[in-house]
């Protein structure tokens, strides 16, 4: 199901996990890798392709949600504001949202826009996980160095760091770890939901 209005999202009776990141972070590729489906989420070389809230039902048990990216500089201001409203309304109002996976390009040093977005999630009391993408594009030492820099920046405003995963849509690394984490959260959700 795809739409731009949180009120029209599927019935909130299953745990839900949202994936979001800066434009061109490799979100669609990561979703396709996780689900082992080549064309589930539409990949594009043009940033800003996803402009709706896209729900995918997984094993009739949980929803994977593909959210629009943020921080696409070339988008007209009005359109950008509209997307920001879609994103914030969904994140703040969706009762069955268990976790937001914030995708970060592992090749870059900490980006202010990512840090600000994660701070907003923290202030809003929304659980989130940092997912570093494109790990196959750099050496392990470079990835470790970039992750350390991110952690240093995060610790300037956070007492403890959120969960972090290093992934690659190309070689599938991080897939099992992410899905196992979701599985753990699913069982917590069903216990809470049944009470």
Backbone as ProteinMPNN parsed JSONL, in Angstrom:
{"seq_chain_A": "XXXXXXXXXXXXXXXXXXXXXXXXXXXXXXXXXXXXXXXXXXXXXXXXXXXXXXXXXXXXXXXXXXXXXXXXXXXXXXXXXXXXXXXXXXXXXXXXXXXXXXXXXXXXXXXXXXXXXXXXXXXXXXXXXXXXXXXXXXXXXXXXXXXXXXXXXXXXXXXXXXXXXXXXXXXXXXXXXXXXXXXXXXXXXXXXXXX", "coords_chain_A": {"N_chain_A": [[0.841, -1.187, 0.0], [0.518, 2.22, -0.834], [0.671, 5.596, 0.098], [0.069, 9.1, 0.965], [-0.878, 9.903, 3.34], [-1.046, 9.505, 6.728], [-3.323, 8.609, 8.025], [-4.502, 6.925, 6.277], [-3.006, 4.681, 6.216], [-2.273, 1.109, 6.548], [-4.287, -0.946, 8.779], [-3.264, -0.615, 12.146], [-2.259, -3.138, 13.313], [-0.097, -4.737, 13.416], [3.449, -5.046, 14.089], [5.62, -2.423, 13.006], [8.185, -1.206, 10.87], [10.143, 1.427, 9.965], [12.03, 2.667, 7.22], [14.402, 5.04, 6.483], [16.299, 7.764, 5.092], [18.898, 10.002, 3.909], [18.495, 11.319, 0.593], [19.443, 9.134, -1.999], [20.887, 7.305, -0.46], [20.839, 4.639, -0.682], [18.59, 3.263, 0.035], [16.334, 1.907, -1.19], [17.694, -0.176, -2.465], [18.738, -1.518, -0.248], [16.379, -2.354, 1.054], [15.368, -4.098, -0.898], [17.404, -5.996, -0.827], [17.145, -6.967, 1.813], [14.63, -8.162, 1.675], [15.062, -9.94, -0.298], [14.198, -9.52, -2.911], [14.339, -8.379, -6.122], [13.061, -6.126, -7.323], [11.307, -4.938, -5.53], [11.246, -2.528, -3.927], [11.441, 0.496, -5.652], [14.363, 1.301, -7.328], [16.456, 4.078, -8.13], [18.491, 6.256, -10.086], [18.03, 8.83, -9.778], [17.801, 11.07, -7.185], [15.347, 11.356, -4.527], [13.177, 9.876, -5.375], [11.287, 8.246, -4.001], [8.225, 9.241, -2.829], [6.101, 8.74, -1.304], [4.436, 7.069, 1.476], [5.318, 3.868, 1.732], [4.043, 0.736, 2.263], [4.987, -2.574, 3.031], [3.932, -5.799, 3.451], [5.257, -8.332, 5.48], [5.656, -11.737, 5.601], [3.068, -11.944, 6.599], [3.235, -10.952, 9.114], [4.565, -8.606, 9.929], [5.149, -5.101, 9.114], [7.174, -3.6, 6.67], [8.295, -0.404, 6.098], [8.772, 1.927, 3.635], [9.994, 5.006, 3.577], [9.839, 8.437, 2.304], [12.927, 9.985, 1.244], [15.111, 12.344, 2.934], [16.411, 15.726, 2.753], [17.016, 16.359, 0.066], [18.502, 18.506, -1.959], [17.843, 19.767, -4.435], [15.135, 19.829, -4.695], [12.04, 21.628, -5.037], [11.09, 24.154, -2.638], [8.418, 24.134, -1.582], [7.574, 21.525, -2.193], [9.43, 20.086, -0.755], [8.746, 20.81, 1.858], [6.214, 19.672, 1.978], [6.843, 16.938, 1.808], [8.342, 16.668, 4.176], [6.335, 17.076, 6.04], [4.676, 14.858, 5.552], [6.436, 12.816, 6.353], [6.993, 13.5, 9.096], [4.391, 13.507, 10.235], [3.683, 10.818, 9.876], [5.708, 9.462, 11.403], [5.303, 10.504, 13.997], [2.651, 9.918, 14.562], [2.003, 7.258, 14.097], [0.95, 4.511, 15.7], [1.8, 1.844, 15.918], [4.397, 1.821, 15.18], [7.45, 0.512, 15.608], [10.21, 0.86, 15.376], [12.581, 3.07, 13.893], [14.64, 2.808, 11.161], [17.458, 4.431, 10.5], [19.119, 5.268, 7.7], [22.477, 5.544, 6.721], [25.093, 6.715, 4.74], [27.952, 4.92, 4.634], [30.321, 5.794, 3.595], [30.791, 8.437, 4.021], [31.795, 11.233, 6.094], [30.365, 12.322, 9.27], [27.175, 13.688, 8.642], [25.5, 16.718, 8.961], [22.728, 16.914, 8.569], [21.8, 14.285, 8.974], [22.484, 13.903, 11.658], [20.893, 15.877, 12.852], [18.349, 14.93, 12.203], [18.282, 12.512, 13.626], [18.52, 13.518, 16.211], [16.078, 14.842, 16.392], [14.349, 12.645, 16.327], [15.084, 11.481, 18.755], [14.36, 13.493, 20.63], [11.667, 13.437, 20.169], [11.048, 11.028, 21.219], [11.192, 8.657, 19.768], [12.098, 5.393, 19.029], [15.121, 4.431, 17.435], [17.438, 3.088, 14.983], [20.754, 3.001, 13.8], [21.733, 2.501, 10.528], [24.306, 1.701, 8.599], [25.097, 2.068, 5.248], [26.27, 0.67, 2.077], [28.704, -0.62, 2.633], [30.414, -2.241, 1.209], [31.784, -0.6, -0.435], [34.042, 0.474, 0.65], [37.172, 0.03, 2.48], [37.517, -2.07, 5.406], [38.862, -0.793, 7.501], [38.48, 1.88, 6.831], [35.711, 2.092, 6.992], [35.362, 1.538, 9.738], [36.661, 3.748, 10.803], [35.032, 5.875, 9.888], [32.641, 5.211, 11.199], [33.46, 5.483, 13.84], [33.891, 8.231, 13.926], [31.272, 9.128, 13.574], [30.14, 8.127, 15.925], [31.53, 9.615, 17.844], [30.517, 12.189, 17.282], [27.815, 11.736, 17.812], [27.87, 11.189, 20.535], [28.249, 13.67, 21.587], [25.771, 14.723, 22.041], [24.239, 12.648, 22.972], [23.681, 10.316, 25.611], [24.001, 7.582, 25.501], [24.773, 5.35, 22.795], [22.688, 4.538, 19.97], [21.566, 1.316, 18.656], [23.604, -0.121, 16.089], [24.228, -0.969, 12.68], [26.209, -2.369, 10.106], [25.955, -2.455, 6.688], [25.561, -3.977, 3.406], [24.074, -3.725, 0.323], [24.977, -4.897, -1.909], [26.595, -7.219, -1.322], [25.106, -8.418, 0.614], [25.761, -8.273, 3.291], [25.079, -7.837, 6.763], [22.401, -8.392, 6.591], [21.225, -10.711, 7.903], [21.667, -10.004, 10.568], [20.132, -7.637, 10.868], [17.521, -8.597, 10.304], [17.255, -10.487, 12.341], [17.285, -8.801, 14.547], [14.903, -7.376, 14.104], [13.144, -9.497, 14.377], [13.421, -10.076, 17.108], [12.371, -7.703, 18.196], [9.792, -7.937, 17.221], [8.729, -10.06, 18.739], [8.685, -8.88, 21.244], [6.812, -6.89, 20.743], [4.458, -8.365, 20.21], [3.991, -9.49, 22.704], [3.5, -7.217, 24.255], [1.32, -6.181, 22.883], [-0.609, -8.112, 23.264], [-1.295, -7.843, 25.87]], "CA_chain_A": [[0.0, 0.0, 0.0], [1.277, 3.475, -0.886], [-0.119, 6.828, 0.188], [0.768, 10.237, 1.583], [-1.642, 10.301, 4.524], [-0.872, 8.489, 7.778], [-4.639, 8.08, 8.407], [-4.897, 5.904, 5.303], [-2.083, 3.545, 6.314], [-2.981, -0.121, 6.944], [-4.69, -1.115, 10.164], [-2.024, -0.749, 12.936], [-2.374, -4.332, 14.151], [1.161, -5.488, 13.342], [4.609, -4.179, 14.284], [5.998, -1.715, 11.784], [9.57, -0.727, 10.886], [10.308, 2.404, 8.885], [13.376, 2.875, 6.693], [14.514, 6.411, 5.981], [17.667, 8.273, 5.011], [19.091, 11.048, 2.902], [18.322, 10.879, -0.787], [20.573, 8.406, -2.611], [21.67, 6.579, 0.552], [20.777, 3.217, -1.002], [17.472, 2.716, 0.808], [15.578, 0.913, -1.972], [18.567, -1.343, -2.667], [18.814, -2.243, 1.028], [15.082, -3.007, 1.264], [15.321, -5.227, -1.834], [18.34, -7.004, -0.319], [16.55, -7.575, 3.013], [13.473, -8.977, 1.284], [15.522, -10.818, -1.384], [13.363, -9.273, -4.089], [15.102, -7.388, -6.884], [12.363, -4.904, -7.715], [10.237, -4.627, -4.58], [11.318, -1.065, -3.815], [11.989, 1.006, -6.913], [15.638, 1.999, -7.217], [16.603, 5.089, -9.171], [19.708, 7.072, -9.972], [17.553, 10.181, -9.451], [17.414, 11.167, -5.777], [14.008, 11.873, -4.26], [12.198, 9.069, -6.116], [10.208, 7.845, -3.098], [7.517, 10.42, -2.323], [4.934, 8.27, -0.582], [4.675, 6.079, 2.524], [5.097, 2.567, 1.086], [3.959, -0.388, 3.201], [5.157, -3.935, 2.514], [3.644, -6.818, 4.463], [6.273, -9.388, 5.479], [5.227, -12.996, 6.231], [1.796, -11.712, 7.286], [3.569, -10.746, 10.53], [5.008, -7.235, 10.21], [5.253, -4.197, 7.959], [8.371, -2.83, 6.363], [7.792, 0.845, 5.526], [9.751, 2.702, 2.867], [9.609, 6.423, 3.678], [10.595, 9.337, 1.42], [14.215, 10.446, 1.762], [15.141, 13.76, 3.322], [17.637, 16.462, 2.423], [17.329, 16.476, -1.357], [18.684, 19.956, -2.134], [17.283, 20.324, -5.674], [13.673, 19.802, -4.678], [11.432, 22.929, -4.709], [10.829, 24.32, -1.195], [7.047, 23.686, -1.252], [7.541, 20.068, -2.274], [10.241, 19.607, 0.372], [7.94, 20.998, 3.074], [5.13, 18.683, 1.912], [7.441, 15.642, 2.162], [8.7, 16.706, 5.604], [5.078, 16.934, 6.785], [4.277, 13.443, 5.404], [7.353, 12.023, 7.186], [6.828, 13.761, 10.533], [3.07, 13.028, 10.645], [3.729, 9.356, 9.964], [6.56, 9.024, 12.52], [4.76, 10.916, 15.289], [1.269, 9.475, 14.795], [1.793, 5.824, 13.849], [1.011, 3.875, 17.018], [2.453, 0.528, 15.881], [5.781, 1.988, 14.699], [8.328, -0.033, 16.651], [11.575, 1.346, 15.237], [12.954, 3.73, 12.636], [15.999, 2.512, 10.731], [18.007, 5.611, 9.824], [20.192, 4.81, 6.815], [23.579, 6.505, 6.615], [26.117, 6.269, 3.79], [29.163, 4.669, 5.438], [31.507, 6.371, 2.947], [30.935, 9.858, 4.33], [31.932, 11.663, 7.486], [29.038, 12.67, 9.794], [26.427, 14.74, 7.952], [24.673, 17.483, 9.897], [21.298, 16.62, 8.376], [21.524, 13.002, 9.633], [22.568, 14.128, 13.107], [19.701, 16.653, 13.253], [17.174, 14.064, 12.105], [18.317, 11.574, 14.76], [18.206, 14.297, 17.413], [14.623, 15.061, 16.38], [13.741, 11.377, 16.739], [15.34, 11.325, 20.188], [13.521, 14.466, 21.35], [10.276, 12.998, 19.997], [10.883, 9.749, 21.913], [11.0, 7.591, 18.771], [13.253, 4.49, 18.975], [15.718, 4.315, 16.105], [18.665, 2.317, 14.813], [21.591, 3.529, 12.719], [22.11, 1.464, 9.567], [25.294, 2.226, 7.659], [24.954, 1.379, 3.962], [27.357, 0.686, 1.087], [29.946, -1.036, 3.29], [31.297, -2.894, 0.231], [32.482, 0.417, -1.231], [35.265, 0.942, 1.298], [37.888, -0.962, 3.294], [36.998, -2.184, 6.772], [39.49, 0.242, 8.346], [37.837, 3.163, 6.51], [34.36, 2.026, 7.564], [35.512, 1.666, 11.197], [37.045, 5.134, 11.08], [33.84, 6.708, 9.699], [31.701, 4.902, 12.27], [33.996, 6.098, 15.068], [33.621, 9.677, 13.843], [29.834, 9.297, 13.832], [29.898, 7.89, 17.346], [32.039, 10.795, 18.57], [29.551, 13.275, 17.111], [26.569, 11.365, 18.5], [28.068, 11.272, 21.989], [28.196, 15.082, 22.001], [24.415, 15.047, 22.509], [23.573, 11.439, 23.453], [24.378, 9.644, 26.708], [24.423, 6.283, 24.983], [24.568, 5.236, 21.359], [21.678, 3.572, 19.542], [22.069, 0.141, 17.944], [24.169, 0.213, 14.778], [24.522, -2.099, 11.79], [26.953, -2.053, 8.885], [25.317, -3.295, 5.679], [25.841, -3.806, 1.975], [23.051, -4.31, -0.548], [25.701, -5.643, -2.95], [27.009, -8.566, -0.905], [24.159, -8.962, 1.591], [26.23, -8.238, 4.686], [24.2, -7.152, 7.708], [20.999, -8.802, 6.396], [20.778, -11.605, 8.982], [21.683, -9.264, 11.839], [18.975, -6.737, 10.884], [16.281, -9.374, 10.395], [17.199, -11.069, 13.688], [16.922, -7.698, 15.439], [13.472, -7.144, 13.884], [12.462, -10.664, 14.95], [13.413, -9.871, 18.559], [11.417, -6.634, 18.482], [8.453, -8.469, 16.93], [8.217, -10.85, 19.87], [8.379, -7.893, 22.303], [5.575, -6.216, 20.324], [3.29, -9.251, 20.369], [3.744, -9.626, 24.15], [2.901, -5.946, 24.703], [0.047, -6.025, 22.18], [-1.576, -9.078, 23.781], [-1.629, -7.525, 27.273]], "C_chain_A": [[0.881, 1.243, 0.0], [0.329, 4.657, -0.752], [0.669, 7.921, 0.903], [0.111, 10.671, 2.885], [-1.574, 9.183, 5.561], [-2.217, 7.856, 8.17], [-5.115, 6.98, 7.46], [-3.95, 4.703, 5.291], [-2.857, 2.296, 6.745], [-3.327, -0.131, 8.43], [-3.455, -1.378, 11.044], [-2.017, -1.95, 13.871], [-1.123, -5.203, 14.127], [2.318, -4.533, 13.595], [5.083, -3.619, 12.943], [7.4, -1.125, 11.933], [9.782, 0.191, 9.688], [11.774, 2.545, 8.515], [13.432, 4.255, 6.054], [15.981, 6.82, 5.936], [17.74, 9.401, 4.006], [18.875, 10.471, 1.52], [19.607, 10.22, -1.285], [21.451, 7.642, -1.615], [21.679, 5.066, 0.27], [19.646, 2.506, -0.292], [16.724, 1.614, 0.046], [16.407, -0.353, -2.188], [18.653, -2.181, -1.395], [17.515, -3.002, 1.302], [14.975, -4.236, 0.362], [16.235, -6.36, -1.374], [17.738, -7.716, 0.899], [15.443, -8.551, 2.639], [13.807, -9.996, 0.192], [14.586, -10.76, -2.594], [14.005, -8.134, -4.865], [14.381, -6.066, -7.114], [11.212, -4.556, -6.792], [10.156, -3.112, -4.401], [12.007, -0.555, -5.075], [13.288, 1.762, -6.672], [15.743, 2.985, -8.382], [17.912, 5.832, -8.977], [19.329, 8.518, -9.664], [17.153, 10.222, -7.987], [15.986, 11.686, -5.646], [12.906, 11.116, -4.966], [11.017, 8.681, -5.228], [9.528, 9.097, -2.551], [6.245, 10.042, -1.575], [5.38, 7.359, 0.562], [4.335, 4.725, 1.894], [5.152, 1.438, 2.111], [4.139, -1.722, 2.476], [4.891, -4.906, 3.657], [4.68, -7.939, 4.348], [5.758, -10.585, 6.276], [3.917, -12.876, 7.021], [1.997, -11.356, 8.763], [3.944, -9.303, 10.868], [5.082, -6.422, 8.924], [6.642, -3.589, 7.868], [7.872, -1.581, 5.636], [8.937, 1.633, 4.902], [9.269, 4.153, 2.873], [10.382, 7.269, 2.664], [11.925, 9.733, 2.071], [14.14, 11.907, 2.18], [16.424, 14.404, 2.795], [17.997, 16.511, 0.956], [17.312, 17.95, -1.747], [17.949, 20.529, -3.346], [15.757, 20.355, -5.705], [13.11, 21.186, -4.35], [10.992, 22.97, -3.246], [9.451, 23.787, -0.806], [6.937, 22.165, -1.22], [8.291, 19.455, -1.091], [9.442, 19.694, 1.673], [6.812, 19.972, 3.14], [5.659, 17.306, 2.329], [7.782, 15.576, 3.642], [7.461, 16.491, 6.472], [4.592, 15.48, 6.731], [5.103, 12.576, 6.355], [7.07, 12.231, 8.668], [5.463, 13.297, 11.031], [3.074, 11.518, 10.832], [4.498, 8.929, 11.222], [5.926, 9.341, 13.878], [3.39, 10.304, 15.598], [1.053, 7.972, 14.679], [2.022, 5.033, 15.131], [1.781, 2.555, 17.034], [3.87, 0.6, 15.321], [6.73, 1.578, 15.832], [9.705, 0.617, 16.599], [11.763, 2.028, 13.881], [14.403, 3.366, 12.337], [16.497, 3.706, 9.918], [19.223, 5.168, 9.02], [21.209, 5.919, 6.589], [24.634, 5.919, 5.678], [27.449, 6.147, 4.537], [30.412, 5.321, 4.843], [31.776, 7.812, 3.376], [31.17, 10.112, 5.813], [30.552, 12.123, 7.968], [28.412, 13.867, 9.078], [25.488, 15.402, 8.952], [23.194, 17.104, 9.793], [20.902, 15.288, 9.02], [21.501, 13.174, 11.149], [21.332, 14.869, 13.61], [18.447, 15.783, 13.234], [17.13, 13.096, 13.29], [18.042, 12.292, 16.079], [16.709, 14.54, 17.536], [13.891, 13.794, 16.816], [13.884, 11.188, 18.253], [14.451, 12.228, 21.026], [12.061, 14.039, 21.3], [9.999, 11.652, 20.654], [10.634, 8.57, 20.978], [12.241, 6.692, 18.753], [13.807, 4.406, 17.552], [17.029, 3.551, 16.16], [19.438, 2.915, 13.652], [22.022, 2.372, 11.814], [23.044, 2.086, 8.53], [25.254, 1.398, 6.385], [26.258, 1.443, 3.154], [28.713, 0.313, 1.667], [30.931, -1.682, 2.32], [32.143, -1.887, -0.548], [33.762, 0.94, -0.568], [35.887, -0.152, 2.157], [37.337, -0.953, 4.711], [37.568, -1.088, 7.679], [38.847, 1.61, 8.103], [36.431, 3.213, 7.104], [34.418, 2.23, 9.075], [35.805, 3.102, 11.59], [35.835, 6.063, 10.952], [32.811, 6.476, 10.8], [32.154, 5.517, 13.588], [33.716, 7.593, 15.094], [32.143, 9.971, 14.121], [29.546, 9.152, 15.321], [30.378, 9.052, 18.202], [31.038, 11.939, 18.505], [28.251, 12.988, 17.866], [26.707, 11.557, 20.013], [28.161, 12.712, 22.506], [26.804, 15.432, 22.538], [23.64, 13.84, 23.041], [24.381, 10.809, 24.585], [24.84, 8.257, 26.291], [24.036, 6.183, 23.512], [23.443, 4.26, 21.033], [22.343, 2.352, 18.906], [22.561, 0.566, 16.571], [24.454, -1.063, 13.991], [25.251, -1.584, 10.554], [26.448, -3.011, 7.807], [25.848, -3.031, 4.273], [24.752, -4.494, 1.171], [23.704, -5.177, -1.613], [26.019, -7.074, -2.518], [26.141, -9.164, 0.214], [24.61, -8.896, 3.031], [25.287, -7.383, 5.54], [22.746, -7.611, 7.625], [20.487, -9.643, 7.578], [20.67, -10.858, 10.306], [20.452, -8.349, 11.956], [17.674, -7.515, 11.058], [16.138, -10.057, 11.751], [16.771, -10.025, 14.717], [15.422, -7.415, 15.333], [12.658, -8.271, 14.521], [12.342, -10.528, 16.464], [12.376, -8.815, 18.943], [9.986, -7.095, 18.227], [7.885, -9.231, 18.117], [7.895, -9.938, 21.05], [7.037, -7.225, 22.017], [4.367, -7.099, 20.596], [2.974, -9.465, 21.852], [3.03, -8.38, 24.687], [1.479, -5.82, 24.164], [-1.02, -6.924, 22.774], [-1.993, -8.772, 25.228], [-2.853, -6.622, 27.355]], "O_chain_A": [[1.865, 1.317, 0.735], [-0.704, 4.707, -1.42], [1.782, 7.698, 1.379], [0.493, 11.684, 3.47], [-1.994, 8.056, 5.301], [-2.254, 6.702, 8.598], [-6.012, 6.205, 7.791], [-4.082, 3.813, 4.451], [-3.974, 2.407, 7.25], [-2.727, 0.59, 9.227], [-2.669, -2.271, 10.729], [-1.799, -1.807, 15.074], [-1.088, -6.272, 14.738], [2.193, -3.334, 13.344], [4.959, -4.259, 11.899], [7.756, -0.61, 12.993], [9.62, -0.222, 8.54], [12.65, 2.543, 9.38], [12.615, 4.593, 5.197], [16.806, 6.272, 6.668], [16.758, 9.714, 3.334], [19.053, 9.273, 1.303], [20.71, 10.697, -1.02], [22.617, 7.367, -1.895], [22.424, 4.313, 0.896], [19.717, 1.303, -0.04], [16.508, 0.524, 0.575], [15.887, -1.465, -2.104], [18.641, -3.41, -1.456], [17.545, -4.155, 1.731], [14.541, -5.298, 0.809], [15.894, -7.535, -1.508], [17.818, -8.94, 0.998], [15.335, -9.633, 3.216], [12.966, -10.806, -0.197], [14.238, -11.773, -3.2], [14.194, -7.043, -4.327], [15.007, -5.006, -7.104], [10.238, -3.939, -7.224], [9.129, -2.495, -4.687], [13.022, -1.1, -5.509], [13.324, 2.734, -5.917], [15.199, 2.759, -9.463], [18.381, 6.015, -7.854], [20.187, 9.335, -9.33], [16.255, 9.486, -7.577], [15.477, 12.367, -6.537], [11.81, 11.646, -5.145], [9.867, 8.778, -5.655], [10.166, 9.918, -1.892], [5.42, 10.896, -1.252], [6.533, 6.933, 0.621], [3.177, 4.473, 1.561], [6.182, 1.214, 2.748], [3.52, -1.966, 1.44], [5.541, -4.845, 4.701], [4.946, -8.435, 3.254], [5.46, -10.472, 7.465], [3.69, -13.61, 7.983], [1.067, -11.443, 9.564], [3.669, -8.832, 11.972], [5.079, -6.959, 7.816], [7.206, -3.127, 8.861], [7.115, -1.683, 4.671], [9.928, 1.956, 5.557], [8.26, 4.484, 2.249], [11.456, 6.87, 2.214], [12.03, 9.805, 3.295], [13.203, 12.617, 1.814], [17.385, 13.721, 2.441], [19.168, 16.686, 0.619], [16.251, 18.565, -1.853], [17.476, 21.664, -3.293], [15.165, 20.863, -6.658], [13.644, 21.862, -3.471], [10.576, 21.957, -2.685], [9.323, 23.069, 0.186], [6.294, 21.592, -0.339], [7.864, 18.458, -0.507], [9.459, 18.77, 2.486], [6.487, 19.462, 4.212], [5.017, 16.595, 3.101], [7.547, 14.559, 4.294], [7.52, 15.818, 7.502], [4.15, 14.933, 7.742], [4.569, 11.723, 7.064], [6.922, 11.264, 9.416], [5.367, 12.749, 12.129], [2.54, 11.0, 11.812], [3.999, 8.129, 12.012], [6.005, 8.533, 14.803], [3.012, 10.186, 16.764], [0.022, 7.462, 15.119], [3.156, 4.901, 15.592], [2.355, 2.189, 18.06], [4.477, -0.429, 15.021], [6.791, 2.229, 16.875], [10.305, 0.897, 17.638], [11.186, 1.622, 12.872], [15.288, 3.589, 13.163], [16.031, 3.962, 8.808], [20.232, 4.746, 9.584], [20.86, 7.065, 6.307], [25.018, 4.757, 5.816], [28.001, 7.141, 5.01], [31.447, 5.396, 5.505], [32.857, 8.346, 3.127], [30.792, 9.311, 6.667], [29.652, 12.298, 7.147], [29.037, 14.917, 8.929], [24.775, 14.727, 9.694], [22.5, 16.99, 10.803], [19.799, 15.163, 9.553], [20.617, 12.659, 11.833], [20.787, 14.537, 14.663], [17.596, 15.875, 14.119], [16.074, 12.884, 13.886], [17.398, 11.733, 16.967], [16.139, 14.46, 18.624], [12.928, 13.858, 17.581], [12.94, 10.791, 18.937], [13.859, 11.789, 22.012], [11.308, 14.245, 22.252], [8.862, 11.18, 20.655], [9.955, 7.608, 21.339], [13.338, 7.182, 18.487], [13.048, 4.32, 16.586], [17.641, 3.387, 17.216], [18.852, 3.292, 12.637], [22.602, 1.39, 12.279], [22.625, 2.89, 7.696], [25.364, 0.173, 6.431], [27.198, 2.159, 3.497], [29.744, 0.85, 1.26], [32.138, -1.678, 2.563], [33.094, -2.262, -1.232], [34.48, 1.752, -1.153], [35.229, -1.128, 2.518], [36.765, 0.039, 5.163], [36.858, -0.527, 8.513], [38.684, 2.402, 9.031], [36.009, 4.234, 7.648], [33.63, 2.993, 9.634], [35.274, 3.612, 12.576], [35.628, 6.934, 11.797], [32.182, 7.42, 11.28], [31.335, 6.012, 14.363], [33.354, 8.156, 16.127], [31.808, 10.934, 14.812], [28.808, 9.946, 15.905], [29.718, 9.432, 19.17], [30.74, 12.581, 19.512], [27.666, 13.881, 18.479], [25.783, 12.025, 20.679], [28.153, 12.945, 23.715], [26.663, 16.319, 23.38], [22.511, 13.987, 23.508], [25.61, 10.769, 24.532], [25.922, 7.807, 26.669], [23.103, 6.838, 23.049], [23.26, 3.266, 21.736], [23.547, 2.36, 18.65], [22.018, 1.487, 15.961], [24.86, -2.085, 14.545], [24.949, -0.511, 10.032], [26.502, -4.229, 7.98], [26.485, -2.014, 4.0], [24.528, -5.696, 1.314], [23.073, -6.083, -2.159], [25.748, -8.025, -3.251], [26.403, -10.266, 0.695], [23.923, -9.408, 3.915], [24.775, -6.355, 5.097], [21.94, -7.263, 8.487], [19.455, -9.332, 8.174], [19.721, -11.046, 11.066], [19.811, -8.293, 13.005], [16.825, -7.138, 11.865], [15.025, -10.193, 12.26], [16.003, -10.315, 15.634], [14.747, -7.235, 16.347], [11.615, -8.029, 15.128], [11.295, -10.827, 17.039], [11.605, -9.0, 19.884], [9.067, -6.689, 18.938], [6.714, -9.076, 18.465], [6.937, -10.19, 21.782], [6.228, -7.019, 22.922], [3.367, -6.639, 21.147], [1.806, -9.606, 22.217], [2.084, -8.479, 25.469], [0.561, -5.413, 24.875], [-2.198, -6.565, 22.797], [-2.934, -9.374, 25.745], [-3.276, -6.254, 28.45]]}, "name": "protein", "num_of_chains": 1, "seq": "XXXXXXXXXXXXXXXXXXXXXXXXXXXXXXXXXXXXXXXXXXXXXXXXXXXXXXXXXXXXXXXXXXXXXXXXXXXXXXXXXXXXXXXXXXXXXXXXXXXXXXXXXXXXXXXXXXXXXXXXXXXXXXXXXXXXXXXXXXXXXXXXXXXXXXXXXXXXXXXXXXXXXXXXXXXXXXXXXXXXXXXXXXXXXXXXXXX"}
